[in-house]
Amino acid sequence: MNPKTFIIDCPWCKAKVAALEHGHATKKGFDDEEGEPFGITLVVGECPSCHELLAGESYQIDFKGLDSDEDRWSDIVRIYPKPPKTFLSYRIPRTVRDSIAEADKSLQANANIAACAMLGRALEAVCRDVLEPAPSRRRSVPATSSPKKHVMLGEGIRKLKEKSFIDDRLYDWSQQLHAFRNIAAHPTDESISREDAEDLQTFVYAIIEYVYDLTDRYNEFKERISRKRKKSV
């Protein structure tokens, strides 16, 4: 009897592999608030090449008898080792979160150019969120006025540095990402290696943490110290 396998990205082999399945668990039901059906499968196995343990998850996207003639599941996304990056700040825009999630999926699929495009999209969304005040983005524009021009990636990176949202090192990283994003966005003969794409992913994570998570943590620290000083007076 042939062993059961599942396709998953191995971060050590840096490739999609047919992992040997050692076990799985599936849960199905209905969301309590929305009443929508859901299904999730967790699967654990072993890379046939390096023999490291791998774990992934798959979500049900079609439901037999409800919206489809048969059940359909998403591709398995690795959650161990090296699970997707999580951030703490509630201020991070959904566009940023969605873009870095898509970039991670692209990397696991060895779609390095697509990953760089999504990472560039994430950084551009950070630039717009920080540099374009929310009231101006929500305010309605008169019909006679020309549409507001959004901050683009190159200009946004420069302004983030000018306004001290990022330091010199993060600025240099951002410049490299901008260059690779341009390669991803235009039909050139240049390629992007997985190693380069993973480095750029690390850089984008560092920028997001610096702009959002660390800023929030620093502000909370200052508020806590200020409250303690007031109590001691």
NORCOR-V963060 format. One record per helix or strand of 2 or more residues. SS is the DSSP state (h for helix, s for strand). FROM is the first residue (numbers start at 1). TO is the last residue. Records with the same first field share a line. If there is no record, write none. Layout:
SS=FROM-TO + FROM-TO
This chain:
s=5-10 + 15-30 + 37-46 + 53-62 + 72-73 + 77-80
h=94-108 + 112-131 + 134-138 + 153-162 + 168-185 + 194-232
